[in-house]
């Protein structure tokens, strides 16, 4: 069961692009592989698309990779037309080192992003992510708000603290799932048969760390930069964003029709919304 779930998450972008549901990546822009070493000695891999303009830093989801999440569906190439794009393989994932100790994750993953930006001499950036990467973005908003131009939180949000409003939001969340999921899952499993064996011990260490570390507090009323949320219709879009809608001064909420947590990331509406949001709020 675990291997099936890993296959679903890790191969989501590649499989959906193969189904023709997402935009085809441009062959004219190629990401460059780079590495840096975090302060605790963990070697981290990232991809860079050296477009001209303000930096964009994107973070993939749990059991995903930088390339699978952002290059395969075309996000990176679309953004590179006007931006310098940085895509981190978060520790425990992709080509980055994969410690098997839970202590190596959690807060250390937040530090990795800050240290990468310091390493690249990036003062401020458009920062975003999907799923675990979206949750990481929310933590970074609380830790280093001064490093943000904008934030994009996909497949995630901020939990509601008011019990009455939480119940109201849950009642509004549509019930169901993307009807394309069964065939997509079948493609995942086929694609994974050709991939190297995942490091399940590292994934487990990440999960253990997050189980004790999450959720992290955030005061949304102190956020003074634009924030976008993107969630699928069948991925609790109101529960994830009711508090954001109420407390953020500059907030854009995108709900992708007919999509679930698994399939939202490569829907064309997500790509179009993210690129338009970043371009709209780019410093003049």
C-alpha atoms as one frame of an Amber mdcrd trajectory, in Angstrom:
protein
   0.000   0.000   0.000   2.803   2.443   0.889   4.560   1.801  -2.418   1.327
   2.426  -4.320   0.838   5.735  -2.517   4.433   6.761  -3.144   3.968   6.010
  -6.830   0.853   8.148  -6.938   2.498  11.179  -5.400   5.932  10.987  -6.950
   4.801  10.417 -10.528   1.743  12.675 -10.586   3.176  15.352 -12.844   4.857
  13.019 -15.314   1.826  10.790 -15.648  -0.630  13.620 -16.160   1.554  15.264
 -18.762   1.573  11.919 -20.518  -2.242  11.937 -20.414  -2.206  15.256 -22.242
  -4.013  17.117 -19.453  -1.209  19.591 -18.819   0.766  21.944 -21.065   3.764
  20.447 -22.791   7.105  21.684 -21.449   9.125  23.934 -23.727  12.213  22.267
 -25.161  13.982  25.651 -25.457  14.549  26.122 -21.708  16.647  23.562 -19.892
  17.089  23.449 -16.112  20.650  23.235 -14.821  21.556  20.809 -12.016  23.266
  22.430  -9.049  24.144  21.447  -5.486  24.951  23.154  -2.206  25.664  21.874
   1.286  23.422  22.901   4.177  24.925  23.992   7.488  24.373  20.532   8.997
  26.331  18.856   6.198  23.389  17.570   4.135  24.042  17.944   0.399  21.044
  19.400  -1.431  20.248  19.346  -5.127  18.338  22.068  -6.923  17.472  23.000
 -10.482  17.942  26.489 -11.839  16.451  28.041 -14.949  18.471  31.155 -15.546
  15.828  33.525 -16.795  16.286  37.244 -16.254  14.199  38.961 -13.615  13.119
  38.503 -10.036  13.708  35.078  -8.460  11.022  32.435  -7.979  11.645  29.621
  -5.473   9.328  26.593  -5.683   9.023  23.634  -3.312   7.599  20.236  -4.264
   5.364  17.947  -2.207   5.999  14.922   0.000   7.646  12.091  -1.967   7.901
  14.358  -5.013  10.830  15.963  -6.825  11.652  19.410  -8.173  11.641  18.201
 -11.759   8.481  16.137 -11.477   6.474  18.867  -9.791   7.612  21.954 -11.674
   9.478  21.073 -14.878   7.346  18.236 -16.261   4.053  20.222 -16.185   5.716
  23.376 -17.569   5.631  25.748 -14.559   9.374  26.326 -14.579   9.601  27.063
 -18.280   6.635  29.444 -18.220   8.097  31.368 -15.294  11.622  31.452 -16.754
  10.396  33.748 -19.528  10.499  36.588 -16.974  12.176  35.159 -13.883  15.133
  33.331 -12.414  13.605  30.020 -11.275  15.000  27.924  -8.401  13.568  24.453
  -7.739  14.805  22.672  -4.615  14.832  18.913  -4.150  13.969  19.037  -0.459
  16.109  16.851   1.803  15.001  13.235   1.696  13.784  13.653  -1.890  15.043
  13.610  -5.470  18.810  13.884  -5.814  19.339  15.497  -2.409  20.803  13.548
   0.510  18.342  11.334   2.361  19.045  11.078   6.096  17.132   8.330   7.880
  16.841  10.189  11.213  13.676  12.161  11.920  15.748  14.857  13.619  17.151
  15.777  10.194  13.753  17.034   9.000  11.013  19.372  10.222  12.561  22.726
  11.085  15.751  21.802   9.202  13.739  21.816   5.980  12.759  25.433   6.623
  16.386  26.330   7.265  17.390  24.692   3.971  15.302  27.152   1.954  16.680
  30.165   3.810  20.255  28.901   3.447  19.739  28.232  -0.270  18.508  31.790
  -0.783  21.513  33.086   1.175  23.856  30.865  -0.868  22.419  32.313  -4.079
  22.455  35.873  -2.660  18.686  36.176  -3.079  17.274  38.743  -0.686  13.627
  38.484  -1.704  11.764  36.063  -3.961   8.367  34.864  -5.025   8.157  31.705
  -2.896   5.633  28.925  -3.324   4.990  25.235  -3.158   2.486  22.429  -3.467
   1.236  20.102  -0.718   4.171  19.730   1.703   5.852  22.516  -0.263   2.800
  24.716   0.261   2.923  24.008   3.985   6.626  24.833   3.978   5.809  28.143
   2.311   3.335  28.948   5.075   6.040  28.271   7.721   8.537  30.452   5.860
   5.941  33.239   5.807   5.961  33.156   9.599   9.726  32.756   9.986  11.124
  35.158   7.370   8.343  37.370   5.943  10.979  39.892   4.872  12.250  37.403
   2.251   8.942  37.328   0.322   7.725  39.270  -2.685   4.668  37.014  -2.907
   3.654  33.613  -1.551   1.777  30.885  -3.416   0.352  28.017  -1.355  -0.923
  25.109  -3.428  -2.640  21.983  -2.148  -2.460  23.378   1.380  -3.567  26.297
   3.514  -3.920  27.480   7.090  -6.124  25.621   9.562  -9.166  27.438  10.909
  -8.948  28.215  14.634 -12.577  29.207  15.193 -14.603  26.002  15.696 -17.852
  27.450  14.340 -16.166  28.788  11.223 -14.292  25.505  10.819 -17.580  23.596
  10.769 -19.039  26.098   8.297 -16.061  25.694   5.967 -16.150  21.905   6.149
 -19.841  21.969   5.205 -18.987  24.039   2.109 -16.190  21.744   0.925 -17.421
  19.739  -2.091 -17.393  15.978  -1.662 -16.058  13.726  -4.403 -12.923  13.110
  -6.386 -11.478  13.679  -9.828 -12.985  11.029 -12.145  -9.638  10.773 -13.947
  -7.837   9.518 -10.842  -8.199   5.743 -11.462  -6.550   5.865 -14.884  -3.932
   8.281 -13.578  -3.082   5.918 -10.720  -2.660   3.128 -13.230  -0.180   5.253
 -15.168   1.666   6.059 -11.936   2.174   2.411 -11.115   3.408   1.625 -14.621
   5.810   4.574 -14.600   7.183   3.681 -11.187   8.189   0.219 -12.390  10.874
   1.959 -14.471  12.128   4.208 -11.648  14.817   3.499  -9.032  13.508   2.090
  -5.763  12.391   5.004  -3.545  14.112   5.510  -0.202  11.195   4.601   2.036
  13.265   4.996   5.207  13.859   8.667   4.366  10.170   9.220   3.605   9.266
   7.630   6.929  11.728   9.895   8.743  10.130  12.951   7.118   6.665  11.763
   8.158   7.753  11.105  11.746   9.322  14.553  12.014   6.252  16.298  10.637
   4.020  14.273  12.936   5.587  15.957  15.960   6.492  19.335  14.402   3.279
  20.237  12.557   1.228  22.438  12.618   3.321  25.554  13.075   1.699  28.827
  14.244   1.316  31.846  12.013  -0.142  35.331  12.534  -1.647  36.128   9.148
  -2.524  39.683  10.138   1.202  40.526  10.086   1.664  39.421   6.467   1.928
  42.482   4.228   2.651  40.861   0.845   0.260  39.232  -1.661  -0.647  35.583
  -1.019  -2.327  33.147  -3.396  -3.897  29.777  -2.549  -4.649  27.136  -5.194
  -6.635  24.035  -4.249  -8.680  21.484  -6.118 -12.453  21.448  -5.815 -12.220
  18.081  -4.043  -9.301  19.025  -1.770 -11.070  20.891   1.048 -10.650  24.305
  -0.597 -12.790  26.224   1.914 -11.425  24.539   5.036  -7.905  25.375   3.896
  -8.586  29.026   3.106 -11.379  30.456   5.300  -8.915  31.890   7.801  -6.679
  33.172   4.997  -9.642  34.937   3.397 -10.544  36.558   6.710  -7.100  37.585
   7.966  -4.873  38.298   4.957  -4.916  41.829   3.565  -3.924  40.776   0.015
  -5.312  37.341  -0.822  -6.289  35.546  -4.017  -8.127  32.213  -3.744  -8.176
  29.845  -6.740 -10.315  26.685  -6.716  -9.588  24.317  -9.601 -12.842  22.681
 -10.773 -13.071  18.911 -10.756  -9.582  18.339  -9.377  -8.313  16.513  -6.307
  -5.116  16.844  -4.299  -3.365  14.455  -6.664  -4.439  16.061  -9.927  -4.567
  19.825  -9.244  -0.854  20.437  -9.673  -0.815  19.851 -13.422  -4.150  21.348
 -14.328  -3.576  24.251 -16.753  -5.568  26.580 -14.506  -3.002  26.153 -11.726
  -0.106  27.013 -14.025  -1.923  29.974 -15.564  -3.058  31.315 -12.187   0.376
  31.014 -10.582   2.224  32.668 -13.465  -0.327  35.489 -13.736  -0.241  36.105
  -9.969   3.547  36.315  -9.861   3.766  38.515 -12.949   1.027  40.839 -11.684
   2.794  41.401  -8.370   6.332  41.604  -9.686   8.200  44.740  -8.545   8.204
  47.409 -11.203
